[in-house]
Amino acid sequence: MPELPDATFTWLDPLLTDEAWPHLALILRVFLLLGFGFLLLRFSWRLRSERQGTLSGVWPRAMTGFFLLFLVAIAWRQAHWQLFGRRNENFVAFMQRYDRREFNPAHRVRPGRIVDRKGRILAGSRVTEQGLQRVYRYGPVFGHALGYNHPVYGLTGLEAAARSVLLGGGLRSREDLIAMGAELIDRERHAEGPTLMTSLDVDWQVSAYELLEGRRGAVVVLDVRNGDVLAMVSRPEFDPNRLHPRLFAGQVPDAPLLNRALSGQYPPGSVYKVLIAATALQDGFSGTLDTPPDGFTTSPANPRIRDHQYYTAEREGRVWRGHGAIGLGEALAKSSNVFFAQLGVRSDWDAHVRTADAAGLLHPISLWERPEATLTVKPARMPQLSNNAPYGIAQYSIGQGDLLVSPMHMAMVAAAVARGGQTVYPRLDGKMPVRTGGWICSAEHAETLKWMMFRVVREGTGRGIDLAEIPVAGKTGTAQTGAGRESHSWFMGFAPVSEPRWAFVVLVEQGGYGSQTALPIARDLLREGVREGWLKP
Amino acid sequence: MTARKTTEKKRGQAPKKQVKKRGLKKRGQTPKKSAKTTGGKSRGGPPSGDKSGSFFYFPIFLLVMAGQLLVLGARTAEGRVLMYSNLWPLALWALSGAVLCLVLKGGRFSGSSVLVSGGLLLSGIGVLVRSRMSGVVPDVSDMNVLIQPLGVILLLLAWMMTRKGRVKILQPFWGLALLAAFALAGGMLLLGTRYRGGLYAPGGMTPTELLKLFVPVAAAGFFAKTISRWHGRPPWFPPFAQLMLLLVVWAGFCALLALQRDLGLVLLLSLILLVVLICATGRVSWGVGALGSAVAAGWGVVRVFAHGARRVEAWMDPFADPTGSGWQVLQGLSGLYAGGLAGTGLGSGRPDRLPIAGSDFVYAVYGEELGFLGSICLLFLFAHLFRAAILATRRQSDDFAHLFAAGITAAFVVQTLVNIAGVVTLLPITGITLPYISQGGSSYWVTSVWMGCLMGLSETNPSGSKRKARKD
């Protein structure tokens, strides 16, 4: 290899000073691009004039076309990464983590804000020395509703499902297109992703959170008309701003990371009787059933299903005489296990499954749906039964046995009754279309059921929530969880009765009777809402 | 394909415009286009208008100078001192380019000037990109001063050997070229040393680059010899004996290369053969069938070879293993994203962040610094060169010359497209270099020979149209 003379030189330095160089560099870059373009133009003209003379050699046009198509595909693919790489969340994540080009705008890309239905900020991003940090304004209050986005512990919940939208991914609307165009020109200024408006409401959420203080359980509030999730609280809570390593260390007592509202699995107990009543009404049940004081069973081998008054009386040394022959409305108001066990067995098992399916219990339901990610309600666990197992059906009919549901499911049931029988799927994104599911019963029967639930509040087990401010319909539930353990306490309902707007569910783990623990929480929630004015009857 | 009539007949009677007919719709039909001015050049050849002699040498020189200034400025901004050795590649490029233009002028070059100017511009861009990487990216150095002058010498030799129908002197050597290709592939297998998964001859040379010249010669010779067998057959019935011969020889050759794990070269050479096959038979359908079976076979081969499978996986989903198999591709793409629409400016990117930036991923370096706009310009430049090369192919009336031109064109096009497609994840990474821009002498020189051949071929023999029509 020949060696050519080499030395340093300085005669270019006057051009390369700090003052002159930036301008000169800009001029040179523009010149380079324009000159290149100009030359290409001349080449095109020249080529056109060169395409003369005899062209007899075979070269199929399809081949030329294929090559040109390939060039276009290359340009398209390159644009996909080079211009619109921001739309690919994995790519942005890779660059933020592994790209050491400090000028790469990906390092300044941060997820957009999450706001509630009135525009109050729930989560935002901050650039610190350590990098990007997600800030949750309400801390643990929205911990489960939003999930978290943490550099070490990753993403969960809505933060995970909405990640690509928050980073500016996807092209859904014209605003997205405009944002993308603006981004091409000035990428630093458009480094923060778009703001995401959720259906959540800070008022409902904060007050439900405070009412659950010191409990393990969940509260869900839905807008009956469109399925908007107004509140979704689960406690014990965690603070997404300060995730502690202890949270992730194997078996943690009370599982604070579990979103009980969506993923909890609980026996529903008596609140499930509403669905059984819907099935029976749909099957044409009317009239009365006798409720013998010593209970009901399908065969002598099985223990008898009794009303809770039987046990209370037994404890107090009294004799329980039974409700006698009662109708459906009275049975619901008194929450008679004996009645509903008989009622359930009268219906076909397939009819029960149909109703559960119509209520949306059997399939995952997404609160947030995008092609790239979803956030779903865990399907209920349905017992595997048939008409040959009447005792199982009898247990199912009082919300016990192998049946496990999440609080969100029962909120959907309450909303379905309030809406006249049709299920509405919950949504966290107000821009999502309203999605309705099956009919748990006809509109006529739903109207009957609605007033039966009102009767529960007026004269039955739910008397504690018979508010003067707002007429409420509801159902209590006390779900047994095994021998020697306190029952789960449920209350589900909707208000106002004549023109329902809000459906709600309160679950307190091992809270005892539904009317003693869950119901007061629901009552206080509604009272506070009326008092503060965000709940108008 | 070659039953041709002279254009003489209609020449006198067509002052009005004729309908353009490109390509042969029917065998034996001759598309004609009369020169705009009847008093122009000789028949057959491209009428070199008053401007076709100019190669835009000075505009291109100016452009590359501006680029070099940008590179030097960025180098100073980084705090490095300027050395005369930084200027040598540009000076040698300018000198070689000037010599090239002067020799072409002196030799009364009458072919496609787009090939000359486009090649000049492309090699100028190559000088800039390499100069930008020198001292930053390992293996890239300014001091390899032999590349440019030797490239021009090879180019001129190739030009002189192929111009004006002289290419036919290569025809008798097609068998030799085939033997040489086998010998080269086999010899590398025996003597080569392994580095980064590829085989290299002592001194880091890659003599397998020569295959990119031998294979077009061999393929063109084979098809020129057997062309009558391929014609006049129904589309579903290729000649059995010839096809079997071709398949057996080709399979053996590919096996030799596959053992060297050079799957990129297998792909490139197979596509060259495919294009020659299509041009020889005029049947795209046979080509498509061959392509289909080749893709199926390639799929099987890739599954067998571990490093091939890894590359395909990295291509299908680079995020599956971002720090392993996807690392290189994703670093290249990160550079592209960092560059954005306008780029960071020549010299201001970070090619040192990119593994193997000099050869496989040079397009990512270019795209980072010149931006999407610059990349589109480069793609257009390639498109112009492709069209000029295709035009040169279509100009040929001799069987061997035509097929040889088709092979060279295919080599140039495929090499370019496969390299760039690998960077932007349209195809898996193949280890193929980008003509004239990637670092490395062998690749540069082979590209020079290609360009020389295409330049020579684009000059049609003035007496070509008088040649006798092939009888068959």
Interface residues (C-beta under 8 A of the other chain):
Chain A: M1 P2 E3 L4 P5 D6 A7 T8 F9 T10 L12 D13 L15 L16 W21 L24 A25 L28 R29 F31 L32 L33 G35 F36 G37 F38 L39 L40 R42 F43 S44 R46 L47 S49 E50 R51 Q52 G53 T54 L55 S56 G57 V58 W59 P60 R61 A62 M63 T64 F67 L68 F70 L71 A73 I74 A75 R77 Q78 A79 H80 W81 Q82 L83 G85 R86 N90 F91 F94 M95 Y98 D99 R100 R101 F103 N104 P105 A106 L184 I185 R187
Chain B: M1 T2 R4 T7 R22 G23 L24 T30 P31 K32 K33 A35 K36 R43 G44 G45 P46 P47 G49 K51 S52 F56 P59 I60 L62 L63 A66 G67 L69 L70 L72 G73 A74 T76 A77 V81 L82 M83 Y84 S85 W88 S112 S113 V114 S117 G118 L121 M143 N144 V145 L146 V275 I278 C279 A280 G282 V284 G287 F319 P322 T323 W327 L330 Q331 L333 S334 G335 L336 Y337 A338 G339 G340 L341 A342 G343 T344 G345 L346 G349 R350 R353 G367 L370 G371 F372 L373 G374 S375 I376 C377 L379 F380 L381 F382 A383 H384 F386 R387 A388 I390 L391 T393 R394 R395 Q396 S397 H402 A405 A406 V413 L417 I420 A421 V424 T425 L426 T460 G464 S465
